[in-house]
Amino acid sequence: MVVMIMQHHQQVSSAVAPPQPNLPPSSSASNLRTPTPSAPPQSQLPSPLSVVSRQPLTSPAVDHVIGSVVPLAAAHPSGEPLLTIGGSLGRVRLSDISPYDGAPAGPYVRAVEALSGSLMRHNAAIIELGSEDAALLRCGLEAARLYFRSRAQTSGKGSRGVYMYRAGRALEDWDSSPPCMADIFRSMGKAARAALCAISRHLRLRSDVFNHLLDDTPLPANEVSSSVLVATYSHISFQNGKGAIGGGKPGINGEVEKGLLTLISSDSPGLQVCDPNGRWYLADGGLAPGDLLLVTGKALSHATAGFRPTASYRAAPDCFSGTNTGGRTSLAFRLMPQSNAVLDCSPVAAAGHVISQNYLPISVSQFMDELSAEEDVLCNQSDNTYVVTNLNKDPSLRSVLSDPLSGSFLEDAVVVTCGHSFGGLMLRRVLEMSRCTLCSQEIDKGSLIPNHALRAAAAAVKQEDDRRLFHNAALRKRRKEMGEQIDPIRRSNRENGDAADDGLHRGVQYPFSVNEKVLIKGNRRTPDKFVGKEAIITSQCLNGWYLLKIVDTGENVRLQYRSLRKISNTQTIEDRCSSQPIPNSSS
């Protein structure tokens, strides 16, 4: 009887228990899974990590989000767990999120949802380029690596290099740059604009709602782009507070993009991103050659009233730099708004979203100035445990006392019937609308009361700014006058065209004038065929460089002032006499 009861119990247990798939051991799986957030799940796409935990390892049904990729687990030097969930980031094709005419197709809708869902869960996403753009990106990374290596060998500088490229900026012959920068700028700029359109569409906005913030395409003549392409190279992992992708100041809690968004491509992993739960993970671990990592910036966060939060990133610890002993090269495209544009959240409010009153219209130039000031304060914090818990702080005193449209101080501030104060161009807009832009109440144009307290505060702050600007201008003028007082020894060296070995002559960059005849004494980088030749200076370039014309051959060459020497008057007269023919005395 006992045996029959035990057999019946085993049959019932085997019938109730479902078949278990082949999974890795629980000890390793617990280390590789993102901790479950405490917030309730949102109505978005299911997390790829949760899909992996519920389904067996099969090929995914949707090709926009990558399936299960076994990530790498490591430990941060500080002791906190470092997750590598780059394989679970949303992966979309550029061709699927590019705007087009017609009704939205299924691939476009799924790609927009996957992109926005990944940004919501991980503060990052991956964009796959086409075959041609991917090949161009790989060539650009290799060219940048060779450029920085050769530059380090010739100049003898450190193992870290940063080069910033802006479209429309005039390049001199001496201003060498990595190859393919213009082509990469166009390719990554196209991807950045497509990603911005997809983000706008997910917020129920027009896909071109932010186009007025961007540069015109193509750029007008003699205009430099607001966006920038940054190429960086480092032989070792970034340490001691150096920027993760170059061009920015790293804060205590990582580096934050100030523009709209950033696209990053690298030849080896080395970048961590902070997810909404405050946990850092290696974001570019799953990047294939030709993929772009997308992170959003503060300007986009303000323009969307905080519905698209700002992403924080930092350099990965040394344990990941061992995968590529030759160094790490990266290309980062920063999509920046124009300085004369205005960040306004009115389209977001018109779409039905409830926005906070802290998101007032503000000019881009003023917005960037406040971010730079805040960045300097965070970089100078002595307490390393200081953490920025709220990226959208209360408005500064200058922003409160300034017109958000024109940036001028509110010296003409008035109080409208609802109790709010306006001035400048914003006051003109409120009077035209007959409605307050903050509380949407109707106002009476004949009941305007001057706000003397706000006017006095604005005048005081303006006077302090003028005093500071005058002090800085006087200080610069004093430094310039002190630099022009050169002692006789330095002045004689300047007249001879010699640069002192001790660096006293370093500040003199233009010792020669246009149409002056000089002698090319050369240096280690001057071609041998020009050494010892006489030349005439035809034009003056930047940083002490001159454009010269060789007297004998008529060739044009660009050299720096250290390679030139003045020709004395006696030597010029002797050369002129020797060049004249001797008359025949027999005639």
Buried (B, 14 or more C-beta within 10 A) or exposed (E): EEEEEEEEEEEEEEEEEEEEEEEEEEEEEEEBBBEEBEEEEEEBBEBBBBBBEEEEEEEBEEBBBBBBBEBBBBEBEEEEEBBBBBBBBBBBBBBBBBEEEEEEEEBBEBBBBBBBBBBBBBBBBBBBBBEEBBEBBBBBBBBBBBBBBEBBEEEEEEEBBBBBBBBBEEEEEEEEBBBBBEBBBBBBBBBBBBBBBBBBBBBEBEBEBBBEBBBEEEBEEEEEBBBBBBBBBBBEBBEEEBBBBBBBBBBBBBBBBBBBBBBBBBBBBBBBBBBBEEBBBBBBBBBEEBBBBBBBBBBBBBBBBBBBBBBBBBBBBEBBBEEBEEBBBBBBBBBBBBEEBBBBBEBBBEBEBEBEEEBBBBBBBBBBBBBEEBBEEBEEEEEEEEEBEEBBEEBBEBBBBBBBBBBBBBBBBBBBBBEBBBBBBBBBBBBEEEBBBBEEEEBEEEEBEEBEEBBEBBBEBBEEEEEEEEEEEEEEEEEEEEEEEBEEEBEEBBEEBBBEEEEBBEEBBEBBEEEBBBBBBBEEEBEEEBEEBBBEBEEBBEEBBBBBBBEEEEEEBEBBBBBBBBBEEEEEEEEEEEEEEEEEEEE
